Amino acid sequence: MKFPSFEASQIRVARPTDQLEKVIEFYEAGLGLERMTDFAGHRGYEGVVYGLPGLSYQLEFTRHESGSPCPAPSKDNLLVFYIENRGEVLDVTERLHDMGYKKVESENPYWKEKGITIEDPDGWRVVLMNTKGI
């Protein structure tokens, strides 16, 4: 059975945080994501948008002037980066470790087989998967 589809020009995953500076340091200085843009004073919101060069996928973090509580979900809600080069996985892991972020045990053993899981400042989990991906 074929389902209807649509054409999207890009996709962005957005999430609030009360620790915007720490989140920026984790994703920018730690993971090394490229900052595509940032904004402030947008109806009480400020934020930053990250992306990977040449891809139409974005990750946005926002903070509202009235606060942006964002409890972390289950330990199996993940942001997974597929990185073929094992050296790059280890470099990122070491950089994050030096910043105070340690490896955590994966909820699903699949991610442990070829990946390294680290929690960001808000407790959300990031997996650095040493495979090509899909």
C-alpha atoms as a printed R data frame, in Angstrom:
    type eleno elety resid chain resno      x      y      z
1   ATOM     1    CA   MET     A     1  0.000  0.000  0.000
2   ATOM     2    CA   LYS     A     2  1.360  3.386 -0.972
3   ATOM     3    CA   PHE     A     3  0.703  6.280  1.362
4   ATOM     4    CA   PRO     A     4  0.390  9.917  0.283
5   ATOM     5    CA   SER     A     5  3.529 11.988  0.662
6   ATOM     6    CA   PHE     A     6  4.631 15.584  0.408
7   ATOM     7    CA   GLU     A     7  7.782 17.457 -0.542
8   ATOM     8    CA   ALA     A     8  9.485 19.331  2.259
9   ATOM     9    CA   SER     A     9 12.411 21.636  1.583
10  ATOM    10    CA   GLN     A    10 13.979 20.995  4.993
11  ATOM    11    CA   ILE     A    11 13.286 19.621  8.450
12  ATOM    12    CA   ARG     A    12 14.137 21.177 11.811
13  ATOM    13    CA   VAL     A    13 13.926 19.562 15.227
14  ATOM    14    CA   ALA     A    14 13.441 22.221 17.919
15  ATOM    15    CA   ARG     A    15 13.641 21.920 21.682
16  ATOM    16    CA   PRO     A    16 13.570 24.361 24.597
17  ATOM    17    CA   THR     A    17 16.221 24.598 27.297
18  ATOM    18    CA   ASP     A    18 16.919 26.617 30.427
19  ATOM    19    CA   GLN     A    19 20.658 26.105 29.923
20  ATOM    20    CA   LEU     A    20 21.154 27.683 26.508
21  ATOM    21    CA   GLU     A    21 24.809 28.625 27.055
22  ATOM    22    CA   LYS     A    22 25.753 25.110 28.186
23  ATOM    23    CA   VAL     A    23 23.769 23.540 25.333
24  ATOM    24    CA   ILE     A    24 25.523 25.830 22.837
25  ATOM    25    CA   GLU     A    25 28.910 24.826 24.256
26  ATOM    26    CA   PHE     A    26 28.004 21.104 24.085
27  ATOM    27    CA   TYR     A    27 26.694 21.084 20.511
28  ATOM    28    CA   GLU     A    28 29.028 23.688 19.035
29  ATOM    29    CA   ALA     A    29 32.354 23.368 20.852
30  ATOM    30    CA   GLY     A    30 31.860 19.748 21.916
31  ATOM    31    CA   LEU     A    31 30.171 18.036 18.984
32  ATOM    32    CA   GLY     A    32 31.441 20.564 16.473
33  ATOM    33    CA   LEU     A    33 28.110 21.290 14.774
34  ATOM    34    CA   GLU     A    34 27.983 24.290 12.478
35  ATOM    35    CA   ARG     A    35 25.954 27.250 13.738
36  ATOM    36    CA   MET     A    36 23.669 28.224 10.887
37  ATOM    37    CA   THR     A    37 22.007 31.140 12.652
38  ATOM    38    CA   ASP     A    38 20.968 32.485 16.011
39  ATOM    39    CA   PHE     A    39 18.294 34.909 17.103
40  ATOM    40    CA   ALA     A    40 17.156 37.014 20.056
41  ATOM    41    CA   GLY     A    41 14.159 39.176 20.866
42  ATOM    42    CA   HIS     A    42 11.761 37.068 18.817
43  ATOM    43    CA   ARG     A    43  8.557 37.394 20.869
44  ATOM    44    CA   GLY     A    44 10.494 36.643 24.030
45  ATOM    45    CA   TYR     A    45 12.561 33.838 22.515
46  ATOM    46    CA   GLU     A    46 16.232 33.509 21.776
47  ATOM    47    CA   GLY     A    47 17.927 30.555 20.223
48  ATOM    48    CA   VAL     A    48 20.461 28.941 17.978
49  ATOM    49    CA   VAL     A    49 20.142 26.673 14.922
50  ATOM    50    CA   TYR     A    50 22.721 24.037 14.002
51  ATOM    51    CA   GLY     A    51 23.129 21.997 10.866
52  ATOM    52    CA   LEU     A    52 25.467 19.762  8.970
53  ATOM    53    CA   PRO     A    53 27.059 21.249  5.836
54  ATOM    54    CA   GLY     A    54 25.115 20.477  2.676
55  ATOM    55    CA   LEU     A    55 22.123 18.919  4.454
56  ATOM    56    CA   SER     A    56 18.629 20.303  4.935
57  ATOM    57    CA   TYR     A    57 18.324 19.010  8.484
58  ATOM    58    CA   GLN     A    58 18.543 21.416 11.378
59  ATOM    59    CA   LEU     A    59 18.610 21.280 15.166
60  ATOM    60    CA   GLU     A    60 17.271 24.286 17.067
61  ATOM    61    CA   PHE     A    61 17.509 25.148 20.757
62  ATOM    62    CA   THR     A    62 15.425 27.955 22.228
63  ATOM    63    CA   ARG     A    63 14.978 29.739 25.535
64  ATOM    64    CA   HIS     A    64 12.047 31.947 26.490
65  ATOM    65    CA   GLU     A    65 12.483 34.955 28.754
66  ATOM    66    CA   SER     A    66  9.886 33.461 31.136
67  ATOM    67    CA   GLY     A    67 11.819 30.183 31.353
68  ATOM    68    CA   SER     A    68 11.915 27.067 29.251
69  ATOM    69    CA   PRO     A    69 11.725 24.013 31.468
70  ATOM    70    CA   CYS     A    70 12.470 20.926 29.482
71  ATOM    71    CA   PRO     A    71 12.759 17.703 31.447
72  ATOM    72    CA   ALA     A    72 14.666 15.018 29.586
73  ATOM    73    CA   PRO     A    73 12.568 12.182 28.185
74  ATOM    74    CA   SER     A    74 13.307  8.489 28.610
75  ATOM    75    CA   LYS     A    75 16.860  7.231 28.199
76  ATOM    76    CA   ASP     A    76 15.893  5.785 24.828
77  ATOM    77    CA   ASN     A    77 15.001  9.145 23.221
78  ATOM    78    CA   LEU     A    78 18.122  9.767 21.176
79  ATOM    79    CA   LEU     A    79 19.774 12.096 18.715
80  ATOM    80    CA   VAL     A    80 21.988  9.797 16.636
81  ATOM    81    CA   PHE     A    81 24.923 10.945 14.527
82  ATOM    82    CA   TYR     A    82 26.290  8.341 12.111
83  ATOM    83    CA   ILE     A    83 30.022  8.962 11.774
84  ATOM    84    CA   GLU     A    84 31.961  6.516  9.616
85  ATOM    85    CA   ASN     A    85 35.417  7.630 10.754
86  ATOM    86    CA   ARG     A    86 36.204  5.972 14.111
87  ATOM    87    CA   GLY     A    87 38.898  8.568 14.785
88  ATOM    88    CA   GLU     A    88 36.324 11.356 14.547
89  ATOM    89    CA   VAL     A    89 34.028  9.529 16.983
90  ATOM    90    CA   LEU     A    90 36.899  9.216 19.442
91  ATOM    91    CA   ASP     A    91 37.972 12.854 18.949
92  ATOM    92    CA   VAL     A    92 34.458 14.129 19.699
93  ATOM    93    CA   THR     A    93 34.129 11.781 22.672
94  ATOM    94    CA   GLU     A    94 37.456 12.953 24.100
95  ATOM    95    CA   ARG     A    95 36.583 16.622 23.557
96  ATOM    96    CA   LEU     A    96 33.244 16.173 25.349
97  ATOM    97    CA   HIS     A    97 34.942 14.213 28.138
98  ATOM    98    CA   ASP     A    98 37.412 17.073 28.613
99  ATOM    99    CA   MET     A    99 34.412 19.404 28.902
100 ATOM   100    CA   GLY     A   100 32.982 17.215 31.696
101 ATOM   101    CA   TYR     A   101 30.579 15.029 29.706
102 ATOM   102    CA   LYS     A   102 31.034 11.319 30.291
103 ATOM   103    CA   LYS     A   103 29.809  8.246 28.412
104 ATOM   104    CA   VAL     A   104 26.581  6.748 29.747
105 ATOM   105    CA   GLU     A   105 25.174  3.238 29.424
106 ATOM   106    CA   SER     A   106 22.760  2.876 26.532
107 ATOM   107    CA   GLU     A   107 19.220  1.799 27.339
108 ATOM   108    CA   ASN     A   108 19.117 -0.281 24.132
109 ATOM   109    CA   PRO     A   109 22.191 -2.531 23.725
110 ATOM   110    CA   TYR     A   110 22.120 -1.952 19.938
111 ATOM   111    CA   TRP     A   111 23.569  1.557 20.393
112 ATOM   112    CA   LYS     A   112 26.408  0.206 22.531
113 ATOM   113    CA   GLU     A   113 27.606 -2.219 19.829
114 ATOM   114    CA   LYS     A   114 29.153  0.486 17.615
115 ATOM   115    CA   GLY     A   115 28.214  3.692 19.354
116 ATOM   116    CA   ILE     A   116 29.043  5.925 22.265
117 ATOM   117    CA   THR     A   117 26.208  7.573 24.190
118 ATOM   118    CA   ILE     A   118 26.677 10.878 26.015
119 ATOM   119    CA   GLU     A   119 24.111 13.065 27.795
120 ATOM   120    CA   ASP     A   120 23.913 16.762 26.955
121 ATOM   121    CA   PRO     A   121 23.518 19.426 29.701
122 ATOM   122    CA   ASP     A   122 19.746 18.832 29.873
123 ATOM   123    CA   GLY     A   123 20.092 15.042 30.123
124 ATOM   124    CA   TRP     A   124 19.064 14.358 26.518
125 ATOM   125    CA   ARG     A   125 21.125 11.586 24.970
126 ATOM   126    CA   VAL     A   126 23.350 11.826 21.919
127 ATOM   127    CA   VAL     A   127 24.746  8.708 20.244
128 ATOM   128    CA   LEU     A   128 27.910  8.872 18.163
129 ATOM   129    CA   MET     A   129 27.398  5.796 15.989
130 ATOM   130    CA   ASN     A   130 30.456  4.504 14.160
131 ATOM   131    CA   THR     A   131 28.639  3.301 11.025
132 ATOM   132    CA   LYS     A   132 27.555  4.711  7.687
133 ATOM   133    CA   GLY     A   133 23.902  4.741  8.708
134 ATOM   134    CA   ILE     A   134 20.982  3.791  6.531
